Amino acid sequence: MLNGIKQRVIVGKEGKIEIKTSELAEGTVVEVIVLVEQDAVESDTSQHIPQDATEYLLSTQDNRRHLMSAIGNVETNTNLVNFTPEEWNEEYNFRS
């Protein structure tokens, strides 16, 4: 089972990013995805308003088309990839 942790952090010196949580035991292998907000300098207003993830994903015509197609696939139960938890672990579990 995949679990997610979402935190808003500020990049430190030399690009260092720190995530603090009691949910992860020392030595736990994790995959990190970094989503960068638009720079406030690029914004038309002095206050930066974070972009919602859905808004971001729908921000281009190609993304909208792809996501709408994926929603249609789920609704019609077509072009889906199915696997068991065991198959997922065999393919993507990176434990030594």
C-alpha positions, 0 to 999 in steps of 0.5 A: 500500500502506498502512503503519501506525506504532503508538506510545504517546505522552503528550499535551504542553502545549496538546494537542501530540502528537509522533510520532518515527520514521525511517520517514517522510520529511519532507513525507510526507502522513499521516492521523493517528487518535488513540485515547484510553485511558480515564482512570486516574481512571475505573478501579477500580484504581490502575494503569491497564490499557490496553484491547485494541483488540479488547476496545474494538471489542467493548465495545458490543452494536452494535459486536459485532453490526456486527463479527460481521456483517462477519466473516460477510460475509468468510467468505461473500464477500458484501457486500464492496467490491473495488478495485484498488490503482490505484482506491484511489490515484485515490480516496484518494491526496492527493498534490499 
